[in-house]
């Protein structure tokens, strides 16, 4: 996943000895300049600097996590049952 030098700086991740196009150690990211990234707004550009792992992530990562939580909740949480409609007594 492409990540810009500015995003790494905001996340306090060292980019020493990493040139644009190189893989960043201990991550899933590749350093790319913003002007060289075709769909920049989908790249890893969101930062949560306080987390020990996954400090830089994308909108797609959030959508995947939300879908996973929704699916797990749907599978494991009890479902409410609707009461049958009242029958007319003649």
Phi, psi and omega in degrees: 000132180288146176218143183269158177300325179296321179293319178296322178296318178295329181272000181059042177255127182291135176240031178296137179063023178244123179258157176306130183100349180270151176285141178268124184304144177060033177211178177258009191258155174238132180286122178221146175286150184301319181289346178260004179257119187296311181242072189300322185293346176264357181281175177289105181223357176267141187235134170230084190294341183277347181281144178288330179227161180057049180286335180238128183211174185244173176297322178298323176298320178294319178295319178296315180297319178296318178295322177294315178298318178299315181295314180295320177297320179293327181281321191253341180275146180293147180261146176278135178260140179273144179285145179293147180297148178295140179266140177285131179261125180259000000 
